[in-house]
Amino acid sequence: MRGNPDAHELIAPGNLDSVLELLAKEPSEWTPIAGGTEIMVAHAAGRLGAKKLVSLWALTNCVSSRRKRPASRLARARRLETCERIRELG
């Protein structure tokens, strides 16, 4: 059985506040994701239960960057704060 793309919704807000607002407004409706491999496998097999997905990929503070130079202390602190706020969502 294959997944039906029309049965799912995926959004990718550009900032953490938008994600938190969405999850606060409809907490049981949206499933946060930070990648896509497992989602695509489950979808292809017709086993993706989540109907509404919110991508965290655009939140570069919580996705490891591929920069050659180490991040500044301020950038690391912001990344940690963002990741902690996301973890609080459960």
C-alpha positions in Angstrom: 0.0 0.0 0.0 1.3 3.4 -0.9 0.7 6.7 0.9 -1.6 9.3 -0.4 0.1 12.8 -0.4 -3.3 14.5 -0.4 -4.1 13.0 3.0 -1.2 14.9 4.7 -0.2 18.5 5.2 3.3 19.8 5.6 4.3 23.3 6.6 7.7 24.8 7.3 7.5 28.1 9.3 10.7 30.1 9.1 11.0 30.9 12.8 10.6 29.2 16.2 7.9 31.6 17.4 5.7 30.6 14.5 6.2 26.9 15.3 5.5 27.4 19.0 2.4 29.4 18.2 1.1 26.7 15.9 1.7 23.9 18.4 0.2 25.9 21.2 -2.9 26.7 19.2 -3.4 23.1 18.0 -1.2 20.9 20.1 -2.6 17.5 19.2 -3.0 18.3 15.5 0.6 18.9 14.4 3.6 16.6 14.6 7.0 18.4 14.6 9.7 16.8 12.3 13.3 17.6 11.9 14.2 15.6 8.9 12.4 13.5 6.3 13.9 10.0 5.9 11.7 8.2 8.4 8.6 10.2 7.2 9.2 9.3 3.6 9.7 5.6 4.4 6.5 5.5 6.5 4.6 7.5 3.8 5.8 5.2 1.0 4.7 2.2 3.0 1.3 3.8 3.7 2.0 3.8 7.4 2.3 7.5 8.1 -0.2 8.2 10.8 0.5 11.9 11.3 -1.8 14.0 9.1 -0.3 17.4 9.8 3.5 17.8 9.9 5.5 20.9 10.8 9.1 20.9 9.7 11.7 22.3 12.0 14.4 22.1 9.3 14.2 25.8 8.6 15.1 26.5 12.2 18.8 26.6 11.6 19.4 27.2 15.3 18.5 23.6 16.0 19.9 21.9 12.9 23.6 21.3 12.9 25.3 23.7 10.5 28.0 22.8 8.1 30.1 25.9 8.7 33.8 25.5 8.7 34.4 28.0 11.5 33.1 27.2 15.0 30.0 29.1 16.0 30.4 32.1 18.3 29.4 31.8 22.0 26.3 33.9 21.3 25.3 31.6 18.3 25.8 28.5 20.5 23.7 30.0 23.3 20.9 30.9 20.9 21.0 27.4 19.4 20.8 25.8 22.9 17.9 28.1 23.9 16.0 27.2 20.7 16.6 23.5 21.1 15.5 23.6 24.8 12.3 25.4 23.8 11.5 22.7 21.2 12.3 19.9 23.7 9.8 21.5 26.2 7.0 20.7 23.7 7.5 17.1 24.4 
